[in-house]
Amino acid sequence: MKKILVIGGTKYVGLELINLLDKKKVELYVASRKKIAYKNYISIDRKNSSNLNELFNSYDFDLIIDFICY
């Protein structure tokens, strides 16, 4: 089973993608500062490098989709 991380997908297109992927046979994780009601929600601040290091040291993802654009 593929393990997918969506970063910042709590609104608009990202939220729609989460809803679509949730119906597929994937292990889906959502990482964001904004809390959403999702079983595999991970609270992170993308601007905080230690948050990102902890995230990527704790999980091994097959695909990462980043909806946060700076």
C-alpha positions as CSV (number, residue, x, y, z in Angstrom):
1,M,0.0,0.0,0.0
2,K,1.4,3.4,-1.0
3,K,2.0,5.9,1.8
4,I,1.1,9.5,0.7
5,L,1.6,12.8,2.5
6,V,-0.3,15.9,1.6
7,I,1.2,19.0,3.1
8,G,-1.2,22.0,3.6
9,G,-4.2,20.4,1.9
10,T,-6.8,21.7,4.3
11,K,-8.6,24.0,1.8
12,Y,-9.8,24.2,-1.8
13,V,-8.0,21.9,-4.2
14,G,-6.0,20.1,-1.5
15,L,-9.1,19.2,0.5
16,E,-10.7,17.8,-2.6
17,L,-7.6,15.7,-3.3
18,I,-7.7,14.4,0.3
19,N,-11.3,13.4,-0.2
20,L,-10.5,11.6,-3.5
21,L,-7.4,9.8,-2.2
22,D,-9.2,8.8,1.0
23,K,-11.5,6.6,-1.2
24,K,-8.4,4.8,-2.8
25,K,-6.3,2.1,-1.3
26,V,-3.6,4.3,0.0
27,E,-2.3,5.2,3.5
28,L,-2.9,8.9,3.5
29,Y,-1.4,11.5,5.9
30,V,-2.3,15.2,6.1
31,A,0.2,17.6,7.6
32,S,-0.7,21.2,8.3
33,R,-0.9,23.9,10.9
34,K,-4.6,24.1,10.5
35,K,-6.3,21.2,12.5
36,I,-8.7,19.1,10.5
37,A,-10.7,16.1,11.5
38,Y,-8.7,13.4,9.7
39,K,-7.5,10.1,11.2
40,N,-3.8,10.6,10.0
41,Y,-3.5,14.3,10.7
42,I,0.0,15.5,11.6
43,S,0.4,19.0,13.1
44,I,3.4,20.8,11.6
45,D,4.6,24.3,10.8
46,R,6.3,24.1,7.5
47,K,8.5,27.1,8.2
48,N,10.0,25.3,11.2
49,S,12.8,23.1,9.9
50,S,12.8,20.9,13.1
51,N,9.1,20.1,12.5
52,L,9.9,18.9,9.0
53,N,13.0,17.0,10.1
54,E,11.0,15.2,12.7
55,L,8.2,14.4,10.2
56,F,10.6,13.0,7.6
57,N,12.6,11.0,10.2
58,S,9.4,9.5,11.6
59,Y,7.7,8.4,8.4
60,D,8.8,7.0,5.0
61,F,6.4,8.3,2.3
62,D,6.1,7.1,-1.3
63,L,4.7,10.4,-2.5
64,I,4.6,13.9,-1.0
65,I,2.2,16.5,-2.4
66,D,2.9,20.0,-1.2
67,F,0.0,22.6,-1.4
68,I,1.9,25.3,0.5
69,C,3.4,27.9,-1.8
70,Y,5.6,30.7,-0.5
